[in-house]
Amino acid sequence: MLDDLRRSTTQDDFDFEEEDDSVFVVEEDPEERVNKLFLGMTAVERMFLSIFLFLNVCVLGLALLLATGRIVF
């Protein structure tokens, strides 16, 4: 079994045939790309929105903890 594996690695059985064009992704028109925006925002806009939302949750959570006396400065 191992001898067969060794022999198979030394053989050059690589088949370099013409590549199938259906494997490659065709770029879309920019006009069609606009329709794929989530909530009308680009990826960078969604990233900034998620960062701002995270910071709002952190600040409001800290304010709530301070107001209830759970943490003290």
Residue pairs with C-beta under 8 A, 6 or more apart in sequence:
38 46
39 46
41 49
62 71
65 71
66 72
66 73
